[in-house]
């Protein structure tokens, strides 16, 4: 019987659980998955440090999880998988406290006493991806993640463990927050299975309804009927109901992702295998990205969509009259200005109310509706820096920001709309971010909206892209999506001129 030429790539550092080894045994091509035999076992053992495996199995035996030798365990796994009928039946088998889920003769998951491992078909990179959910997120080794900071991981752990509905009032009921990890590179994602009127997770709202609302509010007229009809028809054919949204932090302005082409290919292959009917959307890709993510996205087969204009201000930008007035107002104000190291329940409630008043009440309910729990989570984990303007115990305005590969990103803000305009609350919260950028010598990303206000402070516009992957979907859906992307990008400049 012919041996497999390629050995699976498996991480050599850290504690390697037996479930992960078993999952790695199936990281081969689709044809190899149909030929599960002793050669796979030999190739697996040849590629792993035997001393690490022996120590791992001895530890498992002491805990009472395993009672047989590793060769017997793998032989029984292969036997269970290869002898199951390939008739589409969802089968379950048990091998030494491990439950195997087998569909169409392929091992899908391995569940142990403590967690469940997903085993998708192999990616060309041969990488082993692990998805953390609400049951397993506490087992994540923070030190092994290189592309996220400690506060970012703490924030994501809270979102994954408790679910988006605890922190986002208008999050879809079926929304599931997950974290996918491949060789130390992590990326958050959200899975939804039906269209919802939420900016962060609905392509229809994000690409169609929200820009159309901005266009109508800015120009006082509706988009051209012909282009509006063609875009709507292409959107309906493309079927945006089921989506997997990568790099979704539930912010209007998400951090720029950092990964290599191999990581993105592994992520994409893993997710398309687990969610074969879902569209893959990758968010927040500015054209000035210094990490080369856009090149990686193009090389992986994603289609880029011109989403909106972002407004950046470099540390070397001109100090215009409006900019100087903001800084003067910030210094001369009688209100208390400070950064909140920790946010109490009352402060979180006030910030959530100010945000809701501005983004939901004044603008649209398509925006993310943050609750006070989200405010406390984002601040107390250290993910966001919160600058507050206070009048005694009452917070009159706030802005949250965080460091990013592009510099300093503004996450969101809020202020008392009933305060007199002469007080200049919005001027001060924006001026505080400008001051922070000057002190640290970094570029400030002010996101979108109020373009005239930002241009008077010498901000320049940068196109932000979103990427879409649909090569695993039916031919008709792929064609409709290509048509939608072409029409959307051709009208993008007219639409984004209002943002």
C-alpha positions in Angstrom: 0.0 0.0 0.0 1.4 3.4 -1.0 2.7 5.6 1.8 1.7 9.2 2.2 4.4 11.5 1.0 3.6 14.5 3.2 3.7 14.4 7.0 1.3 16.4 9.0 2.7 19.6 10.5 2.3 19.6 14.3 3.4 22.2 16.8 6.5 20.9 18.7 6.3 23.2 21.7 3.9 23.0 24.7 1.7 20.3 26.1 0.2 18.3 23.2 -3.1 16.6 24.2 -3.9 13.3 22.7 -7.1 14.7 21.2 -5.0 17.2 19.2 -2.7 14.5 18.0 -5.7 12.4 16.9 -7.1 15.5 15.0 -3.7 16.1 13.4 -3.7 12.6 12.0 -6.4 13.6 9.6 -4.7 16.8 8.3 -4.1 15.3 4.8 -5.8 15.8 1.5 -9.4 14.7 0.9 -8.3 11.6 -1.0 -6.0 10.5 1.9 -8.9 10.8 4.3 -10.6 8.0 2.4 -7.5 5.7 2.9 -7.2 5.6 6.7 -4.7 2.9 7.4 -1.6 2.1 9.4 0.6 4.3 7.2 -1.1 7.3 8.6 -0.3 6.2 12.1 3.3 5.7 11.2 3.6 9.1 9.5 2.1 10.7 12.5 4.4 9.0 15.0 7.5 9.8 12.9 6.7 13.5 12.9 6.3 14.0 16.7 8.8 13.9 19.6 8.2 10.5 21.0 9.3 11.6 24.5 6.6 14.3 24.5 3.9 11.8 23.4 5.0 9.2 26.1 4.9 11.8 28.8 1.5 13.0 27.6 0.0 9.5 27.6 1.5 8.8 31.1 -0.2 11.9 32.4 -3.5 10.9 30.8 -3.3 7.5 32.4 -2.6 8.9 35.8 -5.8 11.0 35.5 -7.7 8.0 34.5 -8.6 9.3 31.0 -6.7 6.5 29.1 -6.3 2.9 29.9 -4.7 1.6 26.7 -1.5 2.1 24.7 -1.4 4.8 22.1 -1.1 2.3 19.2 -4.3 0.6 20.4 -6.1 3.9 20.7 -5.2 5.1 17.2 -5.9 1.7 15.6 -9.3 1.7 17.1 -10.0 5.2 15.9 -9.0 4.3 12.4 -11.1 1.1 12.5 -14.2 3.0 13.8 -13.9 5.6 11.0 -13.1 3.4 8.1 -15.8 0.8 8.9 -18.7 3.3 9.2 -21.1 3.3 6.2 -20.6 6.3 3.9 -24.3 7.0 3.4 -24.6 10.4 4.9 -25.5 9.1 8.3 -24.3 11.1 11.4 -22.6 8.3 13.4 -21.1 8.4 16.9 -18.5 6.0 18.2 -16.6 5.8 21.5 -13.0 4.9 22.0 -11.6 5.1 25.6 -13.7 8.1 26.9 -13.4 9.8 23.5 -16.6 10.2 21.4 -16.0 10.3 17.7 -18.5 11.9 15.3 -18.3 10.4 11.9 -20.1 11.7 8.8 -19.7 10.2 5.3 -16.8 8.1 6.5 -14.9 11.2 7.7 -14.0 12.0 11.3 -15.6 15.4 12.1 -15.1 15.9 15.9 -13.3 14.2 18.8 -14.8 15.0 22.1 -13.1 14.2 25.4 -14.1 14.7 29.0 -13.0 18.3 29.0 -13.4 19.6 25.4 -14.3 19.0 21.8 -11.9 19.2 18.9 -13.1 19.9 15.3 -11.4 17.9 12.6 -12.0 19.6 9.2 -10.6 18.4 5.9 -6.9 19.4 5.3 -5.9 22.8 4.1 -3.1 23.2 1.6 -0.9 24.6 4.3 -1.5 21.5 6.4 -2.1 23.6 9.5 -4.1 22.5 12.5 -6.7 25.0 13.5 -8.6 25.0 16.8 -11.8 26.9 17.5 -12.6 28.0 21.0 -16.2 28.4 22.1 -17.9 29.3 25.3 -17.0 25.9 26.9 -13.3 25.9 25.9 -12.2 29.5 25.8 -10.9 29.4 29.4 -8.3 26.8 28.3 -6.7 29.2 25.8 -3.0 29.7 26.4 -2.6 33.5 26.1 1.2 33.3 26.0 1.0 31.3 22.7 -0.9 34.0 20.8 1.5 36.4 19.1 -0.9 38.7 17.1 -3.1 39.8 20.0 -2.3 41.6 23.2 -3.3 40.4 26.7 -6.1 42.9 27.0 -7.5 42.1 23.6 -7.5 38.4 24.5 -9.2 39.1 27.8 -11.9 41.1 26.0 -12.5 38.4 23.4 -12.7 35.7 26.1 -15.5 37.6 27.8 -17.4 37.9 24.5 -16.9 34.2 23.6 -17.7 32.9 27.1 -20.8 34.9 27.8 -22.1 35.4 24.2 -22.7 38.6 22.3 -26.3 38.9 23.6 -25.0 39.7 27.1 -23.1 42.7 25.8 -25.0 43.8 22.6 -28.7 44.5 23.1 -29.5 44.1 19.4 -27.2 41.2 18.6 -28.9 38.4 16.7 -30.3 35.7 18.9 -28.5 33.0 17.0 -25.1 34.9 16.9 -22.2 32.7 18.1 -18.9 34.3 18.9 -15.8 32.2 18.4 -12.0 32.4 18.3 -10.0 30.5 15.8 -6.3 29.8 16.4 -3.7 28.5 14.0 0.0 28.2 15.1 -0.2 31.2 17.5 -2.3 33.4 15.2 -5.8 34.1 16.5 -8.8 35.8 14.9 -12.3 36.4 16.3 -15.4 35.6 14.2 -19.1 35.6 14.5 -21.6 33.1 13.0 -25.1 34.1 12.1 -27.7 32.1 10.1 -30.3 34.7 9.3 -30.4 38.4 8.2 -30.6 40.9 11.0 -30.7 44.7 11.1 -27.3 44.9 12.8 -24.3 46.8 11.2 -21.5 44.5 12.4 -22.8 41.1 11.2 -25.3 41.7 8.4 -23.8 42.3 4.9 -27.2 43.6 3.7 -27.3 46.2 6.5 -23.6 47.0 6.2 -23.3 47.3 2.4 -26.8 48.3 1.4 -29.2 49.7 4.0 -26.7 51.8 6.0 -24.9 53.5 3.0 -28.3 54.2 1.4 -29.4 55.9 4.6 -26.2 58.0 4.7 -26.6 59.0 1.1 -30.2 60.0 1.7 -29.4 62.0 4.8 -26.4 63.8 3.1 -27.9 64.6 -0.3 -31.7 64.6 0.5 -32.4 62.3 -2.4 -32.5 58.6 -3.0 -29.9 56.6 -5.1 -30.5 56.2 -8.8 -33.4 53.8 -9.3 -31.5 51.6 -11.9 -28.4 51.1 -9.9 -30.5 50.6 -6.8 -32.5 47.9 -8.5 -29.5 46.1 -9.9 -27.7 46.1 -6.6 -30.8 44.8 -4.8 -31.3 42.0 -7.3 -27.7 40.9 -7.1 -27.8 41.0 -3.3 -30.9 38.8 -3.2 -29.3 36.3 -5.6 -26.1 36.3 -3.6 -28.0 35.2 -0.4 -26.3 37.1 2.5 -28.4 35.4 5.2 -25.8 33.0 6.4 -22.4 34.6 7.2 -19.2 34.0 9.1 -17.8 37.4 9.9 -14.0 37.3 10.5 -12.3 39.9 12.6 -15.6 41.0 14.2 -15.0 42.8 17.5 -18.5 44.4 17.5 -16.9 47.8 17.0 -17.7 50.3 14.3 -13.9 50.5 13.8 -12.3 47.1 14.3 -8.6 46.5 14.9 -6.6 45.7 11.7 -6.0 42.0 11.6 -2.5 40.6 11.4 -1.8 37.2 9.7 0.2 35.6 7.0 -1.3 34.2 3.7 -0.8 30.6 5.1 -2.7 31.5 8.3 -5.6 33.0 6.2 -5.7 30.0 3.9 -5.9 27.7 6.9 -8.6 29.8 8.6 -10.6 29.9 5.3 -10.4 26.2 4.6 -11.3 25.3 8.2 -14.3 27.6 8.3 -15.6 26.7 4.8 -15.5 23.0 5.9 -17.4 23.7 9.1 -19.9 26.2 7.5 -20.3 25.1 3.9 -23.4 27.2 3.3 -22.1 30.4 4.9 -20.5 33.4 3.2 -17.1 34.4 4.7 -16.6 38.1 5.3 -13.4 39.7 6.5 -13.8 43.2 8.0 -11.6 46.3 8.5 -8.9 46.3 5.9 -7.6 49.9 5.3 -5.6 50.5 2.2 -2.7 51.9 4.2 -2.3 48.7 6.1 1.4 48.4 7.0 1.2 44.6 7.7 0.5 43.5 4.1 -2.8 41.9 5.0 -4.5 43.1 1.8 -1.9 41.3 -0.3 -2.5 38.1 1.7 -6.3 38.5 1.2 -5.9 38.9 -2.6 -3.6 35.9 -2.8 -6.1 33.7 -0.9 -8.9 34.2 -3.3 -11.0 36.8 -1.5 -12.9 39.6 -3.4 -12.4 43.1 -2.1 -15.3 45.5 -1.7 -14.7 49.3 -1.3 -16.7 49.8 1.9 -16.2 53.4 3.1 -13.8 56.3 3.7 -11.9 56.4 7.0 -10.3 59.7 8.3 -6.7 59.5 9.4 -4.6 62.3 11.0 -0.9 61.8 11.2 1.3 63.2 14.0 3.0 65.5 11.5 -0.3 67.0 10.2 -0.9 70.7 10.1 -2.2 72.3 13.3 -5.1 74.1 11.8 -7.2 76.8 13.4 -9.9 74.4 14.3 -7.3 72.0 15.8 -5.8 74.7 17.9 -9.2 75.8 19.1 -10.0 72.2 20.2 -6.8 72.0 22.3 -7.5 75.4 23.8 -11.0 74.4 24.7 -9.8 71.2 26.3 -7.3 73.0 28.5 -9.7 75.9 29.5 -12.7 73.8 30.4 -14.1 73.9 33.9 -15.2 70.3 33.6 -13.1 67.4 34.9 -11.2 65.5 32.2 -9.4 62.2 32.9 -8.8 58.6 31.7 -10.7 56.0 33.6 -8.5 53.1 34.7 -11.6 51.1 35.8 -15.2 51.7 35.2 -17.8 51.3 38.0 -21.3 50.1 37.3 -22.7 53.6 37.5 -20.1 55.0 35.1 -20.7 52.1 32.7 -24.5 52.8 32.8 -23.9 56.5 32.1 -21.5 55.8 29.1 -24.0 53.3 27.6 -26.8 55.9 27.9 -24.8 58.6 26.2 -23.7 56.2 23.4 -27.3 55.1 22.9 -28.6 58.7 22.8 -26.1 59.6 20.0 -25.7 56.4 17.9 -29.1 54.8 18.3 -31.5 57.7 19.1 -30.0 60.4 16.8 -28.6 58.3 14.0 -30.1 54.8 13.4 -30.9 51.5 15.2 -28.7 49.7 12.7 -25.7 50.7 14.9 -24.4 48.3 17.5 -26.4 48.8 20.7 -23.8 48.5 23.5 -25.0 47.8 27.0 -23.4 48.8 30.3 -21.9 45.3 30.6 -20.0 45.9 27.3 -18.7 49.2 28.6 -17.4 47.6 31.8 -15.9 44.7 29.9 -14.1 46.8 27.3 -12.7 49.2 30.0 -11.9 46.8 32.9 -10.0 44.3 30.7 -7.7 47.1 29.5 -8.8 46.7 25.8 -10.0 50.2 25.5 -8.7 53.5 26.9 -11.7 55.5 28.1 -11.3 59.3 28.2 -14.2 60.9 30.2 -15.4 64.5 30.7 -17.2 64.8 34.0 -19.3 67.3 35.8 -19.1 66.1 39.4 -20.3 62.5 39.4 -22.0 62.8 36.0 -20.2 61.9 32.8 -21.0 64.4 30.1 -18.9 62.9 27.3 -16.5 60.0 26.6 -14.4 58.5 23.9 -12.8 55.1 23.7 -9.6 54.3 21.8 -7.0 51.5 21.5 -3.6 51.0 19.9 -3.5 49.4 16.5 -1.0 48.6 13.7 -2.1 51.9 12.0 -1.6 53.9 15.2 -4.5 54.9 17.5 -8.1 53.8 16.6 -11.2 55.5 18.0 -13.7 52.8 18.9 -16.8 54.8 19.8 -17.9 57.9 21.7 -20.9 59.6 23.3 -21.8 62.9 24.8 -24.8 64.8 26.2 -26.8 66.1 23.3 -28.7 68.4 25.6 -25.6 70.4 26.6 -25.1 73.8 25.0 -23.1 73.8 21.8 -20.7 76.4 23.2 -19.5 73.8 25.8 -17.9 71.9 22.9 -18.2 68.4 24.2 -17.6 66.7 20.8 -14.6 69.0 20.1 -13.0 68.1 23.4 -13.4 64.3 23.1 -11.9 64.4 19.6 -9.2 66.8 20.7 -8.2 64.4 23.5 -7.5 61.7 20.9 -5.5 64.1 18.8 -3.5 65.1 21.9 -2.8 61.5 22.6 -1.6 60.9 19.1 0.8 63.9 19.3 2.2 62.7 22.6 2.9 59.2 21.3 3.8 60.3 17.8 1.1 58.1 16.2 -1.5 58.4 13.5 -5.1 58.7 14.7 -7.9 56.8 12.9 -11.2 58.7 13.5 -13.3 56.2 11.6 -16.1 57.6 9.3 -18.9 60.3 9.5 -18.8 64.1 9.9 -16.2 64.4 7.1 -16.2 68.2 7.0 -15.4 68.4 10.7 -12.4 66.1 10.3 -11.1 67.7 7.1 -10.9 71.1 9.0 -8.5 69.3 11.3 -6.2 68.2 8.4 -7.5 64.6 8.3 -7.0 62.7 5.1 -9.3 60.0 3.7 -8.3 56.4 3.4 -10.5 53.7 1.7 -11.4 50.8 4.0 -12.1 47.5 2.3 -14.1 44.4 3.3 -13.2 41.0 1.8 -15.6 38.3 0.7 -14.9 34.6 0.1 -17.5 32.5 -1.7 -15.6 29.9 -3.7 -17.1 27.1 -1.7 -20.7 28.2 -2.5 -22.8 27.2 -5.5 -22.0 28.6 -9.0 -25.1 30.8 -9.1 -24.2 32.4 -5.7 -20.6 33.0 -6.7 -21.8 34.7 -10.0 -24.3 36.9 -8.2 -21.7 37.9 -5.6 -19.2 38.9 -8.4 -21.9 41.0 -10.0 -22.8 42.6 -6.8 -19.1 43.4 -6.0 -18.6 44.9 -9.5 -21.7 47.1 -9.3 -21.0 48.1 -5.7 -17.4 49.1 -6.4 -18.4 51.1 -9.5 -20.8 53.2 -7.4 -18.6 53.2 -4.3 -17.1 56.6 -4.8 -20.5 58.4 -5.1 -21.8 56.5 -2.1 -18.8 57.0 0.1 -18.5 60.7 -0.7 -21.2 61.3 1.9 -19.2 59.5 4.6 
